[in-house]
Amino acid sequence: METNNHKIVDYDAVLDAKFGKEGTPSRLEAEEKAFAFYTGKIIGDARKKSHITQAELGRRIGADRAYVSRIESGKIEPKVSTFYRIINAIGLKVELSILKHIT
């Protein structure tokens, strides 16, 4: 395993080098893939904690097990309406809050 020997790293520079500068199409694509992956992980972990199978979750939201699997693996992102059906089906709650004022 490679380490950085406890050196301070500029992670913005690392991301820029790997995925392109912020705002570029390649960086935006990487961010979208990351959001899909994290969303899928959250859904999968919550589903497992609720002791619900992928097939059962699919039944509850009107989809099949393969669709749930693709969401949980980050291959696809559900529509917002489907996302809320998933959240309700596994007993989660979505809260929105304003972090800072955007002008």
Secondary structure, DSSP 8 states (H G I E B T S, - for coil): ----TT----HHHHHHHHH-STTSHHHHHHHHHHHHHHHHHHHHHHHHHTT--HHHHHHHHT--HHHHHHHHTTS----HHHHHHHHHHTT--------S---
